[in-house]
C-alpha cells in the first residue's frame, strides 16, 4: 500500500496482468512508472473492483478528484482480496482499505505452517 501520486487511469492497454481496467481518469507519467514497476515485480494494482467514483477517489482538492493511492499485491495473491475501497472521512484524503477472504488466508497460513 502506498501514496504513489500516480494516476494509473482507466485503460489497461499494455498492462493487462497489472491493471484491472476499473481505475478512473487518465494515466500520467508517475502512473505509468508505477504500472511498469508492478509489471516487473509481478504485482497488480487495486483496479480490479467495480466501484462508484466516490469509493475510488483517494484525494480531492479544488473540485478535482483523483485516485493516487493504491494497494499493490502479488499477482498470485490477488485471489485473497475480496474488495478494495476508500473510506470517507477527511475532506482531502481518503483511507484505502482491503478486505481479505478469511478462509483463503487461513488456508494459506496453514499450508505455510505445514511446510516448516
ABEGO torsion letter per residue (X at the ends): XBBAGBBAEABABGAAAABAGABBEBBBAAAAAAAAAAAAAGBBBAAABBBBAAAABABBBGGBBBBABBBBBBAAAAAABABBBBBBBBAABBBBBBBBBAAAAAAAAAAAAAAX
